[in-house]
Amino acid sequence: MKGFRPITNPMLTGAMELMKSSDTIEHREMFVGEMLHAKFLSPVVIDPLPEADENGISKIAKDARIQLPMLTAPDGKHFFMAFTDLDELQKWNKEGGQQIFGFDFADYVGMIRNAKETCNGFVINPYSHNVVLPSEFVEAIAEKNPNIFKEKK
């Protein structure tokens, strides 16, 4: 695909591993800093499926419905999924062929706000690092970093 750049987050992955092995304030701050600059892969379901144009570029219909699957924790809470790379995404869907979007932290803030009745946050790499970010934590980070929304414009 022309112009496609794979999403990888080696610095974020390293920060998560460091935080898991030694949970200090410095390691948490490093994790948050990397997370704020990361791009994530998220599974989506698009109906109707996008159709490719003559250049092979997929176009989503204006009236398409886009849904994001959520994971349900044992306590019944629901979380959006964020994957640092394709290998991590494939731990969730081993068959492949999954429709995906790339999102950043600000996108997840917006999605959590829009789904506040049903969503409790998001989880990064749920089948390996399993870093759960409750919506309260996400909001606190968003409030401390308002520039993440200005960069999107």
Steps between C-alpha positions, in 0.01 A plus 500: 500500500647830393591732785433240769735512796472221752418608852761394753571638844832361626552783749152457647542122515831547681343749742217255578747219564708726725190614689384140548841389631555804723194714569646839594374853444779558248401189302133598505587847374712346223209274405253792489739708290543220247126424500415861418713481184405147394275388219296188570324241291138438588268237356188638335193363325387707203160439341477513205858397427713769337550466127831566328512761225700468176819593692446229762404753769215382720216747541256483788141584407359812665219298658726216617474379856832466680510297819791432732497168679564515874647252742295408802691453825399232752330774707280592200679824411554577129819633345605612154808319372823668393782302342856626462562306178359237265656210694311607812174541306538148360508360853135611518403393146720219377306452173601838357289706263395727786396852406713744697532872562795690641420710805695712744437577866278800419282275282453259790409788731226604256372145455487442875314827552250409227443155649517595868185300582649175367879545497733496799825595324744327268761228524834492321614159369243300698661165413852586615572821693134546598531861611149603605422870492174573684299792367575708813874462436454581131307818589765606753776460239290688242442789741873527573584492128247721317740552206433146376168626367644813335751289305214313332357807327 
